[in-house]
Amino acid sequence: MIQKLLNSGLYWEEKEFKRNEFLKISGSTDTDIYFVDNGSVRIFMMDENEERIIRFGYTGNIIVSLDSFLSGKPSDFYIQAIKKTRVRIASKKDFYQFIQSNEENLKFWNRILEDLVLQQIEREKDLLISSPGERFSRVLKRSPKLFQEVPNKYIANYLRMSPETLSRLKKS
């Protein structure tokens, strides 16, 4: 279905981001939706000078600062390339015209939103689990590709554990 979206006639601007370059910064309003062609990004916010990673995106993923995209208000989130990353970017205006053009496209958008809600629920469950080992196991089972695409220091932050703890868990 994503291939259909990419080949739908919707205008996608292609852009490449260097490692550590920001696609979006905190305090800005996100009026774009992104498809990751190649590479990986992290979505995070700052909490008392500490980064809190909430999500990753890598090759084949659609990413967006959803709070801002839906509300039209500034977001606290940053989206940053973890490594050299190529994305396709569609404007909210163009994207909404596309999804409203027929029922199948609207159903596609609803499936994306449903998937994001389910992912968020799983993420909240992960954060409520006190055992680092169980958090690691849940994420490994759910997203094995994450461990191939994203450096351990970012995964450790996402899992709310030290890089050393993550390393020990991966070895066991």
C-alpha positions as CSV (number, residue, x, y, z in Angstrom):
1,M,0.0,0.0,0.0
2,I,2.9,2.4,0.7
3,Q,4.2,1.8,-2.8
4,K,0.8,2.8,-4.1
5,L,1.0,6.0,-2.0
6,L,4.5,6.8,-3.4
7,N,3.3,6.2,-7.0
8,S,-0.1,8.0,-6.5
9,G,0.7,11.2,-8.2
10,L,1.1,12.9,-4.8
11,Y,4.0,15.3,-5.1
12,W,7.0,14.1,-3.0
13,E,10.1,16.3,-2.6
14,E,13.2,14.2,-2.3
15,K,15.7,15.4,0.3
16,E,18.9,14.1,1.8
17,F,19.9,14.7,5.4
18,K,23.4,14.3,6.8
19,R,24.1,12.4,10.0
20,N,22.8,14.4,13.0
21,E,20.9,16.9,10.7
22,F,17.4,17.9,11.8
23,L,14.3,17.3,9.7
24,K,12.3,19.2,12.3
25,I,13.1,21.1,15.5
26,S,11.2,21.6,18.7
27,G,8.9,24.6,18.7
28,S,8.2,24.4,15.0
29,T,4.9,23.3,13.4
30,D,5.2,20.2,11.2
31,T,3.3,20.6,8.0
32,D,5.0,17.7,6.2
33,I,4.8,13.9,6.2
34,Y,8.0,11.9,5.5
35,F,8.7,8.6,3.9
36,V,12.2,7.2,4.7
37,D,13.7,6.0,1.5
38,N,17.0,5.1,3.1
39,G,18.6,5.7,6.5
40,S,17.2,6.2,9.9
41,V,15.9,9.0,12.1
42,R,14.9,9.4,15.7
43,I,12.1,11.4,17.2
44,F,12.8,12.8,20.6
45,M,12.1,15.6,23.1
46,M,14.2,17.2,25.7
47,D,13.4,16.7,29.4
48,E,15.6,18.7,31.8
49,N,18.6,18.7,29.4
50,E,18.1,14.9,28.8
51,E,17.0,13.5,25.4
52,R,14.0,11.2,25.6
53,I,13.6,9.2,22.4
54,I,10.0,8.2,21.7
55,R,10.2,6.7,18.2
56,F,12.5,5.7,15.4
57,G,12.0,5.6,11.6
58,Y,14.0,3.7,9.1
59,T,13.9,2.6,5.5
60,G,10.3,2.0,4.4
61,N,8.7,3.9,7.3
62,I,6.3,6.9,7.2
63,I,7.2,9.3,9.9
64,V,5.6,12.6,11.1
65,S,5.5,14.8,14.2
66,L,1.9,13.6,14.5
67,D,0.8,16.0,17.3
68,S,1.8,19.0,15.2
69,F,0.7,17.6,11.9
70,L,-2.8,17.0,13.2
71,S,-3.2,20.0,15.4
72,G,-1.4,22.6,13.4
73,K,0.4,23.7,16.6
74,P,4.1,23.7,17.4
75,S,5.5,20.5,18.8
76,D,8.1,19.7,21.5
77,F,9.6,17.0,19.3
78,Y,12.7,16.9,17.2
79,I,13.2,14.6,14.2
80,Q,16.9,14.0,13.6
81,A,18.8,11.9,11.1
82,I,20.9,9.2,12.9
83,K,22.9,8.6,9.8
84,K,22.8,9.8,6.2
85,T,19.1,9.6,5.4
86,R,17.1,10.2,2.2
87,V,13.5,11.0,2.6
88,R,10.5,11.9,0.5
89,I,8.5,14.8,1.8
90,A,4.8,15.6,1.1
91,S,3.1,18.7,2.3
92,K,0.1,18.3,4.6
93,K,-2.1,20.2,2.1
94,D,-1.1,17.9,-0.8
95,F,-1.4,14.8,1.4
96,Y,-4.9,15.7,2.7
97,Q,-6.0,16.4,-0.9
98,F,-4.7,12.9,-1.8
99,I,-6.4,11.1,1.1
100,Q,-9.7,12.9,0.6
101,S,-9.7,12.2,-3.2
102,N,-11.3,8.7,-2.7
103,E,-12.4,6.3,-0.1
104,E,-9.5,3.8,-0.6
105,N,-7.0,6.6,0.2
106,L,-8.9,7.6,3.3
107,K,-9.0,4.0,4.5
108,F,-5.2,3.9,3.9
109,W,-4.7,7.0,6.1
110,N,-7.0,5.5,8.8
111,R,-4.8,2.3,8.8
112,I,-1.7,4.4,9.3
113,L,-3.3,6.2,12.2
114,E,-4.6,3.0,13.7
115,D,-1.1,1.5,13.4
116,L,0.4,4.6,15.1
117,V,-2.1,4.4,18.0
118,L,-1.3,0.7,18.5
119,Q,2.4,1.4,18.4
120,Q,2.0,4.1,21.0
121,I,0.0,1.8,23.3
122,E,2.8,-0.8,23.0
123,R,5.4,2.0,23.8
124,E,3.4,3.0,26.8
125,K,3.3,-0.6,28.0
126,D,7.1,-0.8,27.5
127,L,7.6,2.3,29.7
128,L,5.4,0.8,32.5
129,I,7.5,-2.4,32.7
130,S,10.2,-2.0,35.3
131,S,12.4,-4.9,34.1
132,P,15.0,-3.8,31.5
133,G,15.2,-7.4,30.2
134,E,11.5,-7.6,29.5
135,R,11.5,-4.1,27.8
136,F,14.4,-5.3,25.6
137,S,12.6,-8.6,24.8
138,R,9.4,-6.9,23.9
139,V,11.1,-4.4,21.5
140,L,13.3,-7.1,20.0
141,K,10.3,-9.2,19.3
142,R,8.2,-6.3,17.9
143,S,11.0,-4.6,15.9
144,P,14.0,-6.8,15.2
145,K,15.1,-4.6,12.3
146,L,15.6,-1.7,14.8
147,F,18.7,-3.4,16.2
148,Q,20.2,-3.5,12.7
149,E,19.3,0.1,11.7
150,V,19.9,2.1,14.9
151,P,23.1,2.4,17.1
152,N,22.9,0.9,20.6
153,K,23.2,4.2,22.4
154,Y,19.9,5.4,20.9
155,I,18.1,2.1,21.5
156,A,19.3,2.2,25.2
157,N,17.9,5.7,25.6
158,Y,14.6,4.5,24.0
159,L,14.5,1.6,26.4
160,R,15.3,3.8,29.4
161,M,18.5,1.9,30.3
162,S,22.2,2.4,30.1
163,P,24.1,1.3,27.0
164,E,26.0,-1.1,29.3
165,T,22.8,-2.8,30.4
166,L,21.6,-3.1,26.8
167,S,24.9,-4.6,25.8
168,R,24.6,-7.2,28.6
169,L,21.1,-8.0,27.5
170,K,22.1,-8.5,23.9
171,K,24.9,-10.9,24.9
172,S,22.6,-13.1,27.1
